[in-house]
Amino acid sequence: MAYTINRTDGTAIATVSDGQIDQASTDITLVGKNFSGYGEYINENLVKMLENFAGDSQPSAPLTGQLWYDITENRIKVYSGNEWKSVGTSALATERPLDISSGDFWFNIVSRQLYFYDGTADYLIGPDYKISQGVSGVVVEDIEDSNGNNRTISTVYVGGDRVGFYSKQEFSPRVAIPNFDQASVKIGYNPIKQTHKFLGVATNAEALGGLSSDIFAKKDQANVFTEELTIQTAGGLRFGEATNGQLGSEGAGDLFLLNTTNNQKITVRGRRNGANVNFIVVTPNDPTEQNKDSIKLNDQLPNSIVKIGGSLVVDGDFTVAGSVLEIQSQNVQVEDKLIELAVPSSGSATDLLADGGGIALKGNTDHTITWDNATDTWQFSENISIPALKGYQINGANVLYDTGNGVELAAIVNSAPGLTSFGNQIEMNVDNITVNDNIISNNGVSAPYSNGDPANPTDIKIEPRGNIVLVGTPNPKITGLATTNETNINQTAEAFDNLSVTERSEATTKSYVTNYVRKRSIPFSMDITGYYPNEENPMTANEIATELLRICPPAEYEAGTRIRISTVRYVLSNIDSVSPTLTTTSLYDVVGSETPSGPTGTFGVIREVDADTIGAKRPPRLYPIRGITTYELNTGKTAWVVAPGGGLVEDQTNPTDPLTGLVNFIRP
């Protein structure tokens, strides 16, 4: 009997005869009764419906409401009875799809832009720029300020680059804005580069900085300023036809007046009786003064007065052309190191003319320093007091002077035949030896001695005729000694046979003895057979180090002390045995049955033995493996560690089992 296939609304769509299929009425195969191989078609129908008939061409026999996945546009479509319409998603295409309907969106996968179709034309939703153009336009962003608060700005991008941004607040960004050449963001438009310009012409402006434009000065006409004029630049004010006049500032606030024209004057003028008067004239390379730089004050006014309220310092020569030099001051200081007296107005100076000349200090009596030509000496009327740290000199060399620690007779005085006694000495130098504060030391003269001793001697040699005895209470100690390698002893090089003759004669310090004993290498043997159940392997380096901590506590030795260990471990030989072949026969479980047809049991009995004999086991034997390893106490004196090159090395020559002739000592 044929099948009649109906739609959802009850109308027939096809009739399929027995043993037949229908592949024309719909996009799935309709199977008739008793059709051979119907399973394949039914399964394929299910797959097609799962795929929504995915393909690059629409189904050939669609039904109203049927879904189709268009793999060209990567979108799902539904058949309305007349056409295929996209369902709920935007079309992805390189250009507007031909089958979109009014109200549909589609996305251009090349330019990465979304469009809306109103049935007549496409409208760009965004972004305004194609992906190939880079980010362009205004983007609203948040910038974190130095206090951690977000500040909203509107950034202008062109071709992927930020060119500027608008802000309604002034703030300092916590992280510098890339390429922004300012430390803080200002209110208004902030160009990324300060060289940014708005091109075009502004015909007029009502105000500049909020001020009326008519109050600003014009550069092409004279101006009158009724308020202070401030120029906040180091260059200051420039004036003159060649702008060679400059009044500016420098340094931390210094001012300068400059004529930038080479070798031209600066003049300070005043008006007197209707005429200009030059009061100060500064001339570089003045031709009237032998081409020297000059500053002239009232140069053409000989009856004028120049009054200086403070000190006057003259670095060069000081010439007074007037007839009288009057100094009305309590102290006269002369920097020149030579004051000449008795200089005749004509002719040459002589000792006879100088006789009796000098300096007289007026008082109740005159206190004088005068020249006595008869005795060829200076005569002092009073005592001479030498100040601290000064002294008497002969020919430029100190003779008797104050060293700061007392008055000293200098070394230049090499003979004192009239000296019969001197007081307690703090220091005494005899030849190459200095005795000072209970210390006898070498004085380290840098030149050879006159008696043949070399320069810079380093040794003090004592040649006693008897014993050297230290006396005192408590008994004094000899300290400050040094012994070669006392803090860095090399046990392999410090043996007696390796010491030089000089080293053998050195006094030995307690530090050397202690270090030598405590750094002495420690040799012993150790059984390093592994622990159960891994006894076949030797102890690990860490396990050996743990044993050493118990045997040799680090506190009793110096860092760098080495332990050389002769190791031994034991291995078992295999247990020889014979494995015969055994054949078993299953037993039958015949409980409740008279025949051996019941289920067999899981146990059996030995039926036969193939081997003629079964060999007896031989007891295992222990064999030693010997080796050597070296450990060293670390710098922190907390652990014994394997010394460089001191890893475990074992003798790999294993003994041969005398009973079997085999080298095999690993326990099975």
MARFIVO-406837 format. One line per field, with one value per residue (C-alpha): residue number from 1; residue in one letter; x, y, z. Coordinates in steps of 0.2 Angstrom, whole numbers, plus 2048, in hexadecimal, padded with zeros to 3 digits. Each point is the difference from the previous one (the first is absolute). Layout:
kevo <- (NUM; ...)
ronu <- (A; ...)
px <- (X; ...)
py <- (Y; ...)
pz <- (Z; ...)
END
This chain:
kevo <- (1; 2; 3; 4; 5; 6; 7; 8; 9; 10; 11; 12; 13; 14; 15; 16; 17; 18; 19; 20; 21; 22; 23; 24; 25; 26; 27; 28; 29; 30; 31; 32; 33; 34; 35; 36; 37; 38; 39; 40; 41; 42; 43; 44; 45; 46; 47; 48; 49; 50; 51; 52; 53; 54; 55; 56; 57; 58; 59; 60; 61; 62; 63; 64; 65; 66; 67; 68; 69; 70; 71; 72; 73; 74; 75; 76; 77; 78; 79; 80; 81; 82; 83; 84; 85; 86; 87; 88; 89; 90; 91; 92; 93; 94; 95; 96; 97; 98; 99; 100; 101; 102; 103; 104; 105; 106; 107; 108; 109; 110; 111; 112; 113; 114; 115; 116; 117; 118; 119; 120; 121; 122; 123; 124; 125; 126; 127; 128; 129; 130; 131; 132; 133; 134; 135; 136; 137; 138; 139; 140; 141; 142; 143; 144; 145; 146; 147; 148; 149; 150; 151; 152; 153; 154; 155; 156; 157; 158; 159; 160; 161; 162; 163; 164; 165; 166; 167; 168; 169; 170; 171; 172; 173; 174; 175; 176; 177; 178; 179; 180; 181; 182; 183; 184; 185; 186; 187; 188; 189; 190; 191; 192; 193; 194; 195; 196; 197; 198; 199; 200; 201; 202; 203; 204; 205; 206; 207; 208; 209; 210; 211; 212; 213; 214; 215; 216; 217; 218; 219; 220; 221; 222; 223; 224; 225; 226; 227; 228; 229; 230; 231; 232; 233; 234; 235; 236; 237; 238; 239; 240; 241; 242; 243; 244; 245; 246; 247; 248; 249; 250; 251; 252; 253; 254; 255; 256; 257; 258; 259; 260; 261; 262; 263; 264; 265; 266; 267; 268; 269; 270; 271; 272; 273; 274; 275; 276; 277; 278; 279; 280; 281; 282; 283; 284; 285; 286; 287; 288; 289; 290; 291; 292; 293; 294; 295; 296; 297; 298; 299; 300; 301; 302; 303; 304; 305; 306; 307; 308; 309; 310; 311; 312; 313; 314; 315; 316; 317; 318; 319; 320; 321; 322; 323; 324; 325; 326; 327; 328; 329; 330; 331; 332; 333; 334; 335; 336; 337; 338; 339; 340; 341; 342; 343; 344; 345; 346; 347; 348; 349; 350; 351; 352; 353; 354; 355; 356; 357; 358; 359; 360; 361; 362; 363; 364; 365; 366; 367; 368; 369; 370; 371; 372; 373; 374; 375; 376; 377; 378; 379; 380; 381; 382; 383; 384; 385; 386; 387; 388; 389; 390; 391; 392; 393; 394; 395; 396; 397; 398; 399; 400; 401; 402; 403; 404; 405; 406; 407; 408; 409; 410; 411; 412; 413; 414; 415; 416; 417; 418; 419; 420; 421; 422; 423; 424; 425; 426; 427; 428; 429; 430; 431; 432; 433; 434; 435; 436; 437; 438; 439; 440; 441; 442; 443; 444; 445; 446; 447; 448; 449; 450; 451; 452; 453; 454; 455; 456; 457; 458; 459; 460; 461; 462; 463; 464; 465; 466; 467; 468; 469; 470; 471; 472; 473; 474; 475; 476; 477; 478; 479; 480; 481; 482; 483; 484; 485; 486; 487; 488; 489; 490; 491; 492; 493; 494; 495; 496; 497; 498; 499; 500; 501; 502; 503; 504; 505; 506; 507; 508; 509; 510; 511; 512; 513; 514; 515; 516; 517; 518; 519; 520; 521; 522; 523; 524; 525; 526; 527; 528; 529; 530; 531; 532; 533; 534; 535; 536; 537; 538; 539; 540; 541; 542; 543; 544; 545; 546; 547; 548; 549; 550; 551; 552; 553; 554; 555; 556; 557; 558; 559; 560; 561; 562; 563; 564; 565; 566; 567; 568; 569; 570; 571; 572; 573; 574; 575; 576; 577; 578; 579; 580; 581; 582; 583; 584; 585; 586; 587; 588; 589; 590; 591; 592; 593; 594; 595; 596; 597; 598; 599; 600; 601; 602; 603; 604; 605; 606; 607; 608; 609; 610; 611; 612; 613; 614; 615; 616; 617; 618; 619; 620; 621; 622; 623; 624; 625; 626; 627; 628; 629; 630; 631; 632; 633; 634; 635; 636; 637; 638; 639; 640; 641; 642; 643; 644; 645; 646; 647; 648; 649; 650; 651; 652; 653; 654; 655; 656; 657; 658; 659; 660; 661; 662; 663; 664; 665; 666; 667; 668)
ronu <- (M; A; Y; T; I; N; R; T; D; G; T; A; I; A; T; V; S; D; G; Q; I; D; Q; A; S; T; D; I; T; L; V; G; K; N; F; S; G; Y; G; E; Y; I; N; E; N; L; V; K; M; L; E; N; F; A; G; D; S; Q; P; S; A; P; L; T; G; Q; L; W; Y; D; I; T; E; N; R; I; K; V; Y; S; G; N; E; W; K; S; V; G; T; S; A; L; A; T; E; R; P; L; D; I; S; S; G; D; F; W; F; N; I; V; S; R; Q; L; Y; F; Y; D; G; T; A; D; Y; L; I; G; P; D; Y; K; I; S; Q; G; V; S; G; V; V; V; E; D; I; E; D; S; N; G; N; N; R; T; I; S; T; V; Y; V; G; G; D; R; V; G; F; Y; S; K; Q; E; F; S; P; R; V; A; I; P; N; F; D; Q; A; S; V; K; I; G; Y; N; P; I; K; Q; T; H; K; F; L; G; V; A; T; N; A; E; A; L; G; G; L; S; S; D; I; F; A; K; K; D; Q; A; N; V; F; T; E; E; L; T; I; Q; T; A; G; G; L; R; F; G; E; A; T; N; G; Q; L; G; S; E; G; A; G; D; L; F; L; L; N; T; T; N; N; Q; K; I; T; V; R; G; R; R; N; G; A; N; V; N; F; I; V; V; T; P; N; D; P; T; E; Q; N; K; D; S; I; K; L; N; D; Q; L; P; N; S; I; V; K; I; G; G; S; L; V; V; D; G; D; F; T; V; A; G; S; V; L; E; I; Q; S; Q; N; V; Q; V; E; D; K; L; I; E; L; A; V; P; S; S; G; S; A; T; D; L; L; A; D; G; G; G; I; A; L; K; G; N; T; D; H; T; I; T; W; D; N; A; T; D; T; W; Q; F; S; E; N; I; S; I; P; A; L; K; G; Y; Q; I; N; G; A; N; V; L; Y; D; T; G; N; G; V; E; L; A; A; I; V; N; S; A; P; G; L; T; S; F; G; N; Q; I; E; M; N; V; D; N; I; T; V; N; D; N; I; I; S; N; N; G; V; S; A; P; Y; S; N; G; D; P; A; N; P; T; D; I; K; I; E; P; R; G; N; I; V; L; V; G; T; P; N; P; K; I; T; G; L; A; T; T; N; E; T; N; I; N; Q; T; A; E; A; F; D; N; L; S; V; T; E; R; S; E; A; T; T; K; S; Y; V; T; N; Y; V; R; K; R; S; I; P; F; S; M; D; I; T; G; Y; Y; P; N; E; E; N; P; M; T; A; N; E; I; A; T; E; L; L; R; I; C; P; P; A; E; Y; E; A; G; T; R; I; R; I; S; T; V; R; Y; V; L; S; N; I; D; S; V; S; P; T; L; T; T; T; S; L; Y; D; V; V; G; S; E; T; P; S; G; P; T; G; T; F; G; V; I; R; E; V; D; A; D; T; I; G; A; K; R; P; P; R; L; Y; P; I; R; G; I; T; T; Y; E; L; N; T; G; K; T; A; W; V; V; A; P; G; G; G; L; V; E; D; Q; T; N; P; T; D; P; L; T; G; L; V; N; F; I; R; P)
px <- (800; 807; 805; 7F8; 80C; 7F7; 806; 7FD; 7F0; 7FA; 802; 808; 811; 804; 7FA; 80E; 7FC; 805; 813; 803; 808; 7FC; 80F; 7F7; 7F2; 80B; 813; 7FF; 7FD; 7EF; 800; 7F2; 7FA; 80C; 80D; 811; 80E; 7F5; 80B; 80E; 7F3; 7F8; 811; 805; 7F0; 804; 812; 7F9; 7F3; 80E; 80B; 7F1; 804; 811; 807; 804; 7F0; 7EE; 7F6; 7F7; 7EF; 7FE; 7F1; 7F9; 809; 80F; 811; 810; 811; 809; 812; 805; 7F9; 802; 7EE; 7F0; 7F1; 7ED; 7F5; 7F0; 7F7; 807; 812; 80E; 801; 80F; 7FC; 805; 813; 809; 807; 813; 805; 80D; 7F2; 7ED; 7F7; 7F3; 7F3; 7FF; 7F0; 7FB; 805; 80F; 812; 80F; 812; 80E; 80E; 80D; 7FD; 7FA; 7F1; 7ED; 7F2; 7ED; 7F5; 7F0; 7FA; 807; 812; 80D; 804; 811; 7FD; 813; 80E; 802; 811; 805; 80C; 80D; 7FF; 804; 7F6; 7F9; 7F4; 7FB; 802; 7FA; 80D; 804; 812; 805; 807; 80F; 7F3; 7F9; 7F0; 7F9; 7FE; 7F6; 807; 7FB; 80E; 802; 809; 806; 806; 803; 809; 7FA; 802; 7F7; 7F3; 7F3; 7FF; 7F4; 80C; 813; 809; 811; 7FF; 806; 808; 807; 7F5; 80A; 808; 7F8; 80D; 7F9; 800; 7EE; 7EF; 7F8; 7EE; 7FB; 809; 811; 80A; 80C; 80D; 802; 804; 7EE; 7F8; 7EE; 802; 7F5; 7FC; 7F7; 7F9; 7FE; 800; 7F7; 80C; 811; 801; 7EF; 806; 7FA; 80B; 802; 80B; 80E; 810; 804; 811; 800; 7FC; 805; 7F7; 7FE; 7FF; 7F7; 804; 80F; 808; 806; 80B; 802; 80F; 812; 803; 7F6; 7FE; 809; 801; 809; 800; 80A; 7F9; 811; 7FA; 7FB; 7FA; 7FD; 803; 80B; 804; 7F5; 7FA; 80F; 7FD; 80B; 801; 808; 806; 800; 80A; 813; 80B; 7F2; 7FE; 7F2; 7FE; 7F6; 7FB; 7F8; 7FA; 809; 7FC; 7F7; 80F; 803; 80D; 809; 801; 805; 808; 804; 80B; 806; 811; 802; 80C; 804; 806; 80C; 7F1; 7FC; 7EE; 7FB; 7F3; 801; 7F6; 7FE; 810; 7FE; 7FA; 810; 7F6; 7F4; 7FF; 7FE; 7FB; 800; 7F6; 807; 811; 80B; 80A; 80D; 808; 80C; 80B; 7FA; 806; 7FC; 804; 7FC; 80D; 7F9; 7FA; 7F6; 7FA; 7F4; 7FD; 805; 808; 80A; 801; 80D; 7FE; 811; 80E; 80D; 7FF; 80E; 807; 80D; 7FE; 808; 7F7; 810; 810; 803; 7FC; 80F; 802; 806; 7F0; 7F6; 80A; 7F3; 7F1; 7F2; 7EF; 7FC; 7F0; 7FB; 7FC; 806; 811; 804; 7FF; 80C; 808; 80F; 80E; 812; 80C; 80F; 7FC; 7F7; 7F1; 7EE; 7FE; 7F0; 7FB; 7F5; 7FE; 7FC; 7F1; 7FE; 7EE; 7FA; 805; 80E; 813; 811; 808; 811; 802; 7EE; 801; 7F8; 80C; 7F5; 7ED; 7EF; 7FA; 7EF; 805; 80E; 80F; 80D; 812; 801; 80A; 80A; 809; 80C; 80C; 7FE; 811; 7FB; 7F1; 802; 7EF; 7EE; 7F0; 7F4; 7FF; 7EF; 808; 812; 808; 811; 806; 7F2; 7F7; 7F2; 7FC; 7EF; 7F2; 808; 801; 810; 7FD; 809; 7FF; 7FF; 80C; 7FE; 812; 80F; 809; 811; 806; 7FB; 7EF; 7F3; 7F2; 7EF; 806; 7F2; 808; 805; 80E; 804; 811; 7FF; 80F; 7F4; 7EE; 7F2; 7F6; 7EE; 7FC; 7F1; 7F0; 7F5; 80C; 802; 7FB; 808; 7F3; 7FF; 809; 7FC; 804; 800; 7EF; 7F9; 7EE; 801; 809; 803; 803; 808; 80D; 803; 809; 812; 808; 7F7; 804; 80E; 80F; 7F8; 7EF; 808; 808; 7F0; 7F7; 7EF; 7F1; 7F1; 7F5; 80C; 800; 7EE; 7FC; 80D; 7F8; 7EE; 803; 809; 7F9; 7F6; 802; 7F5; 7F6; 7EE; 7F4; 7F4; 7F5; 7EF; 7F1; 7F2; 7F7; 80C; 810; 806; 804; 80D; 7FB; 7FD; 80B; 7F3; 7FF; 813; 800; 7F3; 80B; 80F; 7F6; 7FF; 811; 809; 7F6; 804; 803; 810; 808; 804; 7F7; 809; 805; 800; 7FB; 807; 7F5; 805; 7EF; 7FB; 7EF; 7FA; 7F6; 7F8; 803; 7F1; 7F8; 803; 7F1; 7F7; 7EF; 7F8; 7F1; 7F0; 7F1; 7EF; 7EF; 7F0; 7F5; 7EE; 7F3; 7F3; 7F6; 7EE; 804; 804; 80B; 80F; 7F6; 7FE; 80A; 813; 808; 80E; 80C; 80A; 80C; 812; 7FE; 812; 811; 80B; 811; 809; 807; 7FD; 810; 803; 802; 812; 801; 803; 811; 805; 80C; 808; 801; 80D; 801; 805; 7F8; 804; 7F5; 804; 7F9; 7F6; 804; 7F1; 806; 7EF; 802; 80C; 7FF; 809; 811; 803; 806; 7FC; 7F1; 7FF; 80B; 7FF; 80B; 7F6; 80A; 7F3; 807; 7FA; 7F5; 80C; 7F1; 7F7; 80E; 7F3; 802; 7EE; 7FE; 7EF; 7F3; 7F2)
py <- (800; 811; 80E; 811; 80D; 810; 811; 807; 809; 7EF; 802; 7F2; 802; 7EF; 7EE; 7F3; 7EE; 7F0; 7FC; 812; 810; 812; 80D; 80D; 806; 807; 802; 7F0; 7EE; 7FA; 7ED; 7F4; 7F0; 7F1; 80A; 7F6; 80B; 80D; 802; 80A; 80C; 803; 803; 80C; 80A; 802; 806; 80D; 807; 801; 80A; 80A; 7FB; 80A; 804; 80E; 7FE; 800; 7F0; 7FB; 7FB; 80B; 800; 810; 802; 7F5; 806; 801; 804; 80A; 7FC; 80E; 80E; 7F5; 803; 7F7; 803; 7FB; 7FD; 80C; 7F6; 80D; 804; 7FC; 80D; 802; 7FB; 80B; 803; 80C; 7FA; 7FF; 805; 80A; 80A; 802; 7F0; 800; 7F6; 80B; 808; 811; 801; 7F4; 803; 7FA; 801; 803; 7F4; 80A; 811; 7F9; 80C; 7FD; 806; 801; 7FE; 809; 7F8; 80E; 804; 7FB; 80A; 7FF; 7FC; 7FF; 802; 80F; 7FA; 7F1; 7F4; 804; 812; 7FD; 808; 811; 80C; 804; 7F2; 803; 7F9; 800; 805; 7FD; 80F; 801; 7FD; 7F0; 808; 7FE; 80F; 800; 807; 800; 7FB; 804; 7F2; 801; 7F1; 7F7; 80E; 80B; 812; 809; 7FF; 80A; 801; 80A; 7FF; 803; 7F1; 7F7; 7EE; 7F2; 7F8; 80B; 801; 7F9; 80E; 80E; 80D; 808; 7FB; 804; 801; 811; 805; 800; 7F9; 7F8; 7FD; 7F1; 80B; 812; 804; 7FB; 80F; 804; 806; 80D; 812; 808; 810; 808; 7FC; 80A; 7FB; 7F9; 7F6; 807; 812; 80D; 800; 813; 800; 7F7; 809; 800; 7FD; 80D; 80F; 809; 7F9; 807; 7F4; 806; 7F0; 7F6; 7F7; 7EE; 7F6; 7EF; 7FA; 7FF; 80A; 80E; 810; 804; 811; 80A; 801; 7F0; 7F9; 801; 807; 7F2; 801; 7EE; 7F4; 7F1; 7F3; 801; 811; 80B; 80E; 806; 80F; 7FB; 808; 7F1; 80A; 7FB; 80E; 80D; 80A; 801; 812; 806; 812; 80E; 812; 80F; 812; 7FA; 7F5; 7EE; 7FA; 7EF; 7F9; 7EE; 7FA; 7ED; 7FD; 7EF; 800; 813; 807; 80F; 7F4; 7F5; 7F5; 7FB; 7FF; 80F; 807; 813; 809; 813; 7FF; 812; 807; 803; 80A; 7F3; 7F4; 7ED; 7FA; 7ED; 7FC; 7EF; 7F7; 804; 7F1; 804; 7F1; 809; 80F; 80F; 811; 810; 80F; 80C; 808; 7F9; 7EE; 801; 7F0; 802; 7EE; 7F6; 7F2; 800; 7F0; 7FE; 7F1; 803; 7F6; 80E; 811; 80B; 80E; 80D; 800; 811; 80B; 7FF; 7F7; 7EE; 7FA; 7FC; 7F7; 811; 808; 7F2; 800; 803; 7FD; 7F4; 800; 80A; 7FC; 80F; 7FD; 806; 7FC; 7FB; 7EE; 7FE; 7F5; 809; 7FC; 802; 802; 7FF; 7EE; 7FB; 7FA; 805; 807; 7FB; 80B; 7F3; 7ED; 7F5; 7F5; 7F1; 7FB; 7EE; 7F4; 80C; 800; 807; 7FC; 801; 800; 7FB; 7F1; 7FE; 801; 801; 7FF; 7FC; 7EF; 801; 7F3; 80A; 80B; 7F6; 802; 7FC; 7F2; 80E; 802; 7F2; 805; 806; 7FF; 80B; 7F5; 7F7; 7F9; 7FF; 7FC; 7F1; 7FA; 7FB; 7FA; 7FC; 7FC; 7F7; 7FB; 7F6; 7FD; 80A; 7FE; 807; 7FB; 7F0; 7FB; 7FD; 802; 802; 813; 7FB; 80D; 800; 802; 7F5; 804; 807; 7F0; 7F5; 7FB; 7FE; 80C; 7FC; 7F2; 7F4; 7F6; 804; 7F4; 7FD; 7F8; 7FC; 7F8; 7F7; 7FB; 80C; 801; 808; 806; 809; 7FC; 7F8; 7F7; 809; 7F8; 801; 805; 807; 7F1; 7F9; 7EF; 7FC; 7F9; 801; 803; 7F7; 7F0; 7F3; 7F0; 7F9; 80E; 804; 7F0; 802; 7FA; 80D; 80F; 80C; 803; 811; 7F9; 7F2; 80D; 80A; 801; 7F7; 809; 7F8; 803; 7F6; 7F2; 800; 801; 7F3; 7F3; 805; 800; 7EF; 7F4; 7F2; 7EF; 7F1; 7F2; 7FE; 7F2; 808; 7F1; 807; 7FF; 7F3; 7FE; 808; 7F8; 7FB; 813; 80A; 80D; 811; 80F; 808; 7F1; 7FF; 813; 7FC; 7F3; 80C; 80D; 7F3; 7F9; 811; 80F; 80F; 80B; 7F7; 804; 80E; 804; 7F8; 7F1; 7F0; 7EE; 7F3; 7F0; 7EE; 7F9; 7EE; 7F8; 7EE; 7F7; 7EF; 7F3; 7F8; 7F0; 7F2; 7F5; 7F5; 803; 7F0; 7FF; 7FA; 7FA; 801; 7F8; 809; 7F7; 7FF; 807; 7F1; 805; 7FC; 7F7; 7EE; 805; 80A; 80C; 80D; 811; 7FE; 807; 80D; 7F4; 7F1; 7F2; 7FD; 7F3; 7FE; 809; 802; 802; 7F1; 809; 810; 809; 806; 813; 807; 80D; 812; 808; 812; 809; 812; 80F; 80C; 813; 811; 811; 811; 80C; 812; 80B; 80E; 813; 801; 7F1; 7F9; 7F0; 7F5; 801; 7F6; 809; 805; 7F0; 7F6; 7F6; 7EE; 7F5; 7ED; 7F2; 7F9; 7F0; 7F4; 7EF; 7F0; 7F4; 7F1; 7F3; 806; 80A; 80E; 812; 803; 807; 808; 7F7; 7FA)
pz <- (800; 7FB; 80C; 7FF; 807; 807; 804; 812; 7FA; 7FA; 7ED; 7F7; 7F9; 7F8; 7FF; 801; 7F9; 809; 7FE; 7F8; 805; 7FC; 7FE; 7F6; 80B; 80E; 804; 80A; 7FA; 803; 803; 7FB; 809; 7FF; 7F7; 801; 807; 807; 80F; 7F6; 7F9; 811; 808; 7F2; 802; 813; 7FB; 7F3; 80D; 80D; 7F3; 7FB; 7EE; 801; 7EF; 7F4; 7F7; 806; 802; 7F0; 807; 810; 80B; 809; 810; 7FB; 806; 7F5; 806; 7F2; 801; 7F4; 80C; 810; 805; 803; 7F5; 800; 7F1; 800; 7F2; 7F3; 805; 80D; 80E; 80C; 812; 80E; 7FC; 7F6; 7EF; 7FE; 7EF; 7F6; 7F9; 803; 7FD; 7F3; 80A; 810; 804; 807; 812; 7FE; 806; 7F7; 805; 7F3; 805; 7F5; 808; 811; 7FF; 804; 7F5; 801; 7F1; 7FF; 7F1; 7F4; 806; 80C; 810; 809; 812; 804; 802; 7F5; 7FA; 7F6; 809; 7F3; 805; 812; 80E; 7FB; 808; 812; 80D; 812; 80C; 813; 806; 812; 808; 80D; 80E; 7F8; 7FA; 7EF; 7F5; 7F0; 7F1; 7ED; 7F6; 7ED; 7F6; 7EE; 7F7; 810; 809; 80E; 7FA; 80F; 80D; 809; 813; 80B; 80F; 803; 807; 800; 7F8; 80B; 7F1; 7F2; 7F1; 7F1; 7F6; 80A; 803; 80F; 812; 804; 7F7; 7FE; 7FF; 7EE; 7F1; 803; 7F0; 801; 7F9; 805; 7ED; 7FC; 7F7; 7FB; 7EE; 7F9; 803; 80F; 7FA; 811; 813; 80D; 80E; 803; 810; 806; 7FD; 7F4; 7F0; 7FF; 810; 7F8; 7F9; 7ED; 7FB; 7F1; 80A; 810; 810; 811; 80F; 80F; 80A; 804; 7F1; 804; 7F4; 807; 7F5; 803; 7F0; 808; 7F6; 7EF; 7F8; 7F3; 7ED; 800; 810; 807; 811; 80C; 812; 807; 80E; 803; 80D; 810; 7FD; 7FA; 7F4; 7F2; 7F4; 7EF; 7F0; 7F4; 7F3; 801; 808; 803; 80F; 80E; 806; 80F; 7FD; 809; 7FC; 808; 7FC; 7F0; 7FA; 800; 80C; 800; 811; 7FD; 7F0; 7FD; 7F1; 7FB; 7F8; 803; 7F3; 80B; 80E; 7F6; 7FA; 812; 806; 80A; 80C; 802; 80D; 7FE; 7F5; 7F9; 810; 80B; 80D; 803; 80F; 7FF; 811; 804; 810; 802; 7FD; 7F1; 7F9; 7F2; 7F8; 7F5; 803; 80B; 7FB; 809; 7F5; 80D; 80C; 811; 804; 810; 808; 80E; 807; 80F; 7F6; 7F0; 7F6; 7F2; 7F5; 7F7; 808; 7FF; 807; 7FB; 80C; 7FD; 7ED; 7FB; 7F4; 7F5; 800; 807; 812; 80C; 811; 807; 7FA; 808; 811; 80E; 7F4; 805; 809; 80F; 80A; 80A; 813; 811; 7F8; 7EE; 7FC; 7F1; 7F3; 7F9; 7F4; 809; 7F1; 80C; 806; 7F0; 80A; 804; 811; 80A; 80F; 807; 802; 7F2; 802; 7F4; 7FE; 801; 7F2; 7FB; 803; 7FD; 7EF; 7F8; 7EE; 7FE; 80B; 811; 80F; 80F; 7FD; 807; 7F8; 809; 80C; 808; 7FB; 7F7; 7FB; 7EE; 7F8; 7F7; 811; 7FE; 80E; 812; 808; 80F; 804; 811; 804; 7FA; 808; 7FE; 7EE; 7F7; 7F1; 7FB; 7EF; 800; 7EE; 7F8; 811; 808; 812; 804; 80D; 805; 7ED; 7F7; 7ED; 7F0; 7FA; 7EE; 7F8; 7ED; 7FC; 803; 811; 801; 809; 7F2; 806; 7F2; 7FE; 806; 80C; 805; 80E; 812; 805; 812; 804; 813; 809; 80C; 801; 7FC; 810; 801; 812; 806; 80A; 7F9; 7F5; 7EF; 7F0; 7EF; 7F4; 7EE; 7F9; 7EF; 7F9; 7EE; 7FA; 812; 7FA; 7F0; 803; 7F2; 809; 7F0; 800; 813; 804; 807; 7F0; 7F6; 80B; 7FB; 80C; 804; 804; 80B; 80B; 802; 811; 7FF; 805; 809; 7F1; 7F5; 80C; 803; 7ED; 7FC; 80C; 7FC; 7ED; 800; 7F4; 808; 7F9; 804; 7F8; 7FF; 7FB; 7F4; 7FC; 7FC; 80C; 7FF; 7F5; 7F4; 807; 7EF; 7FC; 80A; 80C; 7F8; 802; 80C; 80A; 802; 805; 80D; 808; 800; 80A; 80E; 7FE; 7FE; 807; 7F5; 810; 803; 7F0; 7F4; 7F0; 7F2; 80A; 7F5; 805; 7F4; 802; 7FA; 7FC; 800; 7FC; 7FE; 7F3; 800; 7F2; 7F8; 808; 7F3; 7FD; 7F3; 7FA; 7FA; 7F4; 809; 7F8; 809; 7FE; 805; 80D; 7FD; 80C; 800; 810; 7FC; 7EF; 7FC; 7F0; 7FD; 7F6; 80D; 800; 803; 810; 800; 808; 7FA; 804; 7F9; 7F2; 7FB; 802; 7F0; 809; 806; 80F; 809; 805; 812; 803; 804; 80F; 7FA; 803; 805; 7F5; 804; 7F4; 806; 7FB; 806; 802; 808; 809; 806; 80E; 7F8; 803; 80C; 80A; 7FF; 7F5; 7F8; 7ED; 7F2; 7FD; 7EE; 7F7; 80F; 7FA; 804; 7F5; 802; 7FA; 7F1; 800; 807; 807; 7F7; 808; 803; 800; 7F0; 7F7; 7FD; 804; 807; 812; 7FF; 80B; 7F6)
END
